[in-house]
């Protein structure tokens, strides 16, 4: 099992702590062991503890029977879950279950509070880290998330990068096959004695031509790998942008649904003789009366 202090350092919330604070907080962790299939906690339960995976795998999922439940994530060594429970009294929003024999390190709210009361400097470090991440979230929500990643990526490419991409593009085309085939046939014809030269410069078995092909292959390999690595970096950037766009859309939709429910409740309360209720169907309104909107 990895050192608990090293596991704590990998958690973004504690990345602002110095080494001594991390070591002291790691000493407060409680080891919990779960067998494969054992439930750590269920959605809706009250929670006041955070868990850090020291060994094994934990599945986080939404409630439901095993055939229809929605799996959110499989967490392995170094991953943390349930950290929100350290700061509020809300019930768990998802369930956690050990998929293999698992060792978890538990940090309770009472333990963390007591520790931070003794170490105000550590509390400030945690608050500073959380505020930085909150600023990043606010920036993501307030700025435009969609952007042309490929165009931005290509602006930073140098001539060597563009050359590698052109070589990789040419190698994966029929043009390269036709050029190489024509060059081979031409070389063979030129080096048949008496066809062009009375004494061919590179007679069979064409050692000089084989040397040229070997040099060509040796140069092609690294250039193609460079182009593939660059394409993988582009794909990661695109995936990151897609995630930010989807996350922003999800937050905006949740906000819109909340405001819609509040508007419908307000409209129902103002109608003469109406009794305010949280499940009101609008009459002659352009708003949808689909009850799924109130979920």
Long-range contacts (C-beta under 8 A, 24 or more apart in sequence): 1-54, 1-55, 1-103, 2-54, 2-77, 2-78, 4-29, 4-52, 4-54, 4-105, 7-52, 7-54, 7-77, 7-78, 7-105, 8-52, 10-78, 11-52, 11-80, 11-83, 12-129, 12-133, 13-83, 13-126, 13-129, 13-130, 14-126, 14-129, 15-129, 16-125, 16-126, 16-128, 16-129, 17-122, 17-125, 17-126, 18-125, 21-119, 21-121, 21-122, 21-125, 24-115, 24-119, 25-107, 25-112, 25-115, 25-122, 28-107, 28-111, 28-112, 28-115, 29-105, 29-106, 29-107, 30-105, 30-106, 30-107, 30-108, 31-103, 31-104, 31-105, 31-106, 32-103, 32-104, 32-105, 32-106, 33-101, 33-102, 33-103, 33-104, 34-98, 34-101, 34-102, 34-103, 34-104, 35-98, 35-101, 35-102, 36-98, 36-99, 36-100, 36-101, 36-102, 37-97, 37-98, 37-99, 38-97, 38-98, 39-95, 39-96, 39-97, 39-98, 40-96, 40-97, 40-98, 40-104, 41-82, 41-92, 41-95, 41-96, 42-92, 42-95, 43-91, 43-92, 43-93, 43-94, 43-95, 44-91, 44-92, 45-91, 45-92, 46-89, 46-91, 46-92, 47-82, 47-85, 47-91, 47-92, 48-85, 48-86, 48-89, 48-108, 48-109, 48-110, 49-82, 49-85, 49-86, 49-106, 49-107, 49-108, 49-109, 50-80, 50-81, 50-82, 50-83, 50-85, 50-86, 50-106, 50-107, 51-80, 51-81, 51-82, 51-96, 51-104, 51-105, 51-106, 51-107, 52-78, 52-79, 52-80, 52-104, 52-105, 52-106, 52-107, 53-77, 53-78, 53-79, 53-80, 53-81, 53-102, 53-103, 53-104, 54-103, 54-104, 54-105, 55-101, 55-102, 55-103, 56-98, 56-99, 56-100, 56-101, 56-102, 56-103, 57-98, 57-99, 57-100, 57-102, 58-96, 58-97, 58-98, 58-99, 58-102, 58-104, 59-96, 59-97, 59-98, 59-99, 60-94, 60-95, 60-96, 61-94, 61-95, 61-97, 62-94, 62-95, 63-94, 63-95, 74-99, 85-109, 86-112, 140-244, 140-247, 140-248, 141-248, 141-251, 145-241, 145-244, 145-245, 145-247, 145-248, 146-241, 146-245, 147-241, 149-234, 149-237, 149-238, 149-241, 150-234, 150-238, 153-233, 153-234, 153-237, 157-230, 161-226, 161-230, 163-223, 164-223, 164-224, 164-226, 164-227, 164-230, 165-227, 165-230, 167-220, 167-223, 167-224, 167-227, 168-223, 168-224, 168-227, 168-228, 169-227, 171-220, 171-224, 184-209, 257-293, 260-287, 260-293, 261-293, 261-294, 263-287
